[in-house]
């Protein structure tokens, strides 16, 4: 290609020369560093840690102030039967007693066993033993229930039963501050 026009030199790319600004005050102010993108993540982690620490402190405070799980208590139950109770009646009573939550084995204490226990219990009182005879001792059901509280609801079918002489639920003596109690059902 022959172009007869005189070649003009292309202008060189020139960059403006940096101009230093004169410092007008005694202190030079620098540009702040750009904020890292992980700042949001750091903030989230700090909030989560603060919440966990707060929850731990609150739980520890509640525990120290006495807010604890209620301990299980031991209750002793005795169902005293009238003389002449038939075996089907005893079976029906035992079936109801076995519905109690947290119960031990339900055992039927006969006249001979009741008399032997009475002799041990009243060994220091010969006058009381003088009037006891094996044939006068009642049969009874005995069991132990271990629960946080005693619920009388399962015993409702026994209420008014004509063959039951007495039904007793006792929370035994625990300590000087816990003297035990009879539970009324």
C-alpha positions in Angstrom: 0.0 0.0 0.0 1.4 3.0 -1.0 0.0 6.0 0.5 1.7 9.2 -0.4 0.6 10.9 2.6 3.3 11.8 5.1 3.3 9.5 8.0 2.3 11.1 11.2 3.7 9.7 14.3 1.2 8.1 16.6 0.9 9.9 19.8 2.5 7.9 22.7 0.2 7.0 25.5 1.1 9.3 28.2 0.0 9.0 31.8 -0.4 12.1 33.8 2.4 12.5 36.2 1.4 12.1 39.9 1.1 15.4 41.6 1.9 15.5 45.2 -0.5 17.5 47.2 1.0 19.8 49.7 0.2 19.0 53.3 -1.7 21.9 54.6 -1.9 20.7 58.2 0.5 19.3 60.6 -0.8 15.7 60.3 -1.1 13.8 57.2 -4.3 11.8 56.8 -4.1 8.4 55.3 -6.9 6.6 53.6 -8.5 4.0 55.7 -7.7 0.4 54.8 -10.5 -1.3 53.0 -12.8 -3.4 55.2 -12.3 -7.1 54.9 -15.2 -9.2 53.7 -14.9 -11.6 56.6 -16.0 -8.9 59.1 -19.7 -10.0 58.8 -18.6 -13.6 59.6 -16.6 -12.4 62.6 -19.6 -10.5 63.9 -21.9 -13.6 63.5 -19.3 -15.8 65.4 -19.1 -13.2 68.2 -22.8 -13.1 68.6 -23.2 -16.9 68.7 -20.4 -17.2 71.3 -22.0 -14.5 73.4 -25.3 -16.3 73.3 -23.8 -19.6 74.3 -21.8 -18.0 77.2 -25.0 -16.2 78.3 -27.0 -19.5 78.3 -24.3 -21.3 80.2 -24.2 -18.5 82.9 -28.0 -18.6 83.2 -28.1 -22.4 83.5 -25.3 -22.3 86.1 -27.1 -19.6 88.1 -30.4 -21.5 88.1 -28.6 -24.7 89.2 -26.8 -22.9 92.0 -29.9 -21.2 93.2 -31.6 -24.5 93.8 -33.5 -25.1 90.5 -32.8 -28.8 90.0 -34.5 -31.9 88.9 -37.0 -33.2 91.6 -35.5 -36.3 93.2 -37.4 -39.5 93.4 -39.1 -40.4 96.6 -39.9 -43.8 98.1 -43.5 -44.5 99.2 -44.6 -47.6 101.1 -48.1 -48.8 100.5 -50.1 -51.3 102.6 -53.6 -52.5 101.8 -55.1 -54.3 104.8 -57.8 -56.9 103.9 -60.8 -58.0 106.0 -61.1 -61.6 107.1 -62.9 -63.8 104.6 -61.5 -62.1 101.5 -61.7 -64.6 98.6 -58.9 -65.4 96.2 -60.6 -63.7 93.2 -61.1 -60.5 95.3 -57.4 -60.6 96.2 -56.4 -61.1 92.6 -58.6 -58.1 91.5 -56.9 -55.9 94.2 -53.4 -57.1 93.2 -54.2 -56.3 89.5 -55.1 -52.7 90.4 -51.9 -52.3 92.6 -49.8 -53.5 89.7 -50.9 -50.5 87.6 -49.1 -48.0 89.9 -46.0 -46.5 88.1 -42.6 -47.3 89.6 -43.8 -50.0 91.9 -41.9 -52.9 93.4 -43.3 -56.4 93.4 -46.7 -56.6 95.0 -46.6 -59.1 97.8 -49.4 -60.6 99.8 -48.4 -60.9 103.5 -50.3 -63.7 105.2 -51.4 -64.0 108.8 -48.2 -65.9 109.9 -45.8 -63.4 108.3 -47.8 -60.5 109.8 -47.6 -62.0 113.2 -43.8 -62.6 112.9 -43.3 -59.0 111.8 -45.4 -57.7 114.7 -43.3 -59.7 117.2 -40.2 -58.0 115.9 -41.8 -54.6 115.8 -43.2 -54.8 119.4 -40.3 -56.8 121.0 -39.7 -54.0 123.4 -43.4 -53.8 124.5 -44.4 -57.2 126.0 -47.8 -55.9 127.0 -48.7 -55.3 123.3 -47.4 -58.7 122.3 -49.5 -60.4 125.0 -52.7 -59.5 123.2 -51.5 -60.5 119.7 -52.4 -63.9 118.2 -51.7 -65.1 114.7 -55.3 -65.8 113.8 -56.1 -62.1 114.7 -53.6 -60.7 112.3 -55.0 -59.4 109.0 -53.7 -60.3 105.5 -52.3 -57.4 103.5 -50.7 -56.3 100.3 -47.4 -54.5 100.5 -45.4 -52.7 97.9 -43.0 -49.8 97.5 -43.4 -47.1 94.9 -40.4 -45.0 93.8 -41.5 -41.8 92.0 -41.1 -38.0 92.2 -44.6 -37.8 93.6 -47.3 -40.3 94.5 -50.4 -40.3 92.2 -53.5 -41.8 93.8 -55.4 -41.9 90.5 -54.7 -45.6 89.7 -56.1 -46.5 93.2 -59.6 -45.2 92.4 -61.0 -48.6 91.6 -60.1 -49.7 95.2 -62.1 -46.9 96.8 -65.2 -48.2 98.6 -64.1 -51.8 98.1 -65.9 -53.8 100.9 -63.0 -56.2 101.5 -60.4 -53.5 102.2 -60.1 -52.6 105.9 -57.5 -49.9 105.4 -55.3 -48.5 102.7 -52.2 -46.6 103.7 -49.6 -44.8 101.7 -46.6 -43.5 103.7 -43.6 -41.5 102.7 -41.1 -42.8 105.2 -38.9 -40.7 107.4 -36.1 -39.3 105.3 -34.1 -36.9 107.5 -34.6 -34.3 110.3 -35.9 -31.8 107.6 -38.0 -34.5 105.9 -40.0 -36.3 108.6 -42.2 -38.3 106.3 -45.9 -38.2 105.8 -49.1 -40.2 105.4 -50.6 -39.7 101.9 -54.4 -39.4 101.8 -55.9 -41.1 98.7 
